[in-house]
């Protein structure tokens, strides 16, 4: 799980969406809205109850994505840091952890190249 100081609060999410330098990256896993930040990293994973009715499965996916995000940025090679919100797609609930890891890391790499 991602530490609470690296997760975005509701107020921080609102400020992030109003940022003029906000960028968007899409994949089959979902949509990442982010901005570059040199001092810290942060992520908010948004899962909708319209896509998956069971809260247990939504929370499991959220925890898995937070773990992948934390492991990705523990590697010192992966800079610059991003602060963003990740909107999960319907197709990601059926994926294994290995598939999630590959696709989410590819999405983060794509975001870093666009910064």
C-alpha positions, 0 to 999 in steps of 0.5 A: 500500500502507498503511504498516506503522504504519497496519496492525494486527498480530495482537495489535492485532486481538485487542485490538480484538475485545475492545473493548466499543465495537466497532461493525460495518458490513455491505455487499456488499463485506464486513464492517467491525468498527471503533472510533473513534480520535482519534489514529491510523487503522489497518486490517487486511484479512482475506481467506480462502482458502476464498473465493479459492484463489489467493493472488495474487488475495487479495493483489491485493485486499488491496493495492487496499483498503489503497490506497483506505483510504490515499487516503480518509484523505489527504483532511482532511475525512474525520474521525473516524479509525477503527481496524478490521478488514475481512473481505472477502466472496466477491463482492468478488474479481470487482469492478473497482478503480472499483467497489471504490473506490466501495463501500469509500468508502461503507462508510467514510463509513457507519462515520464517521456511526455513530461 
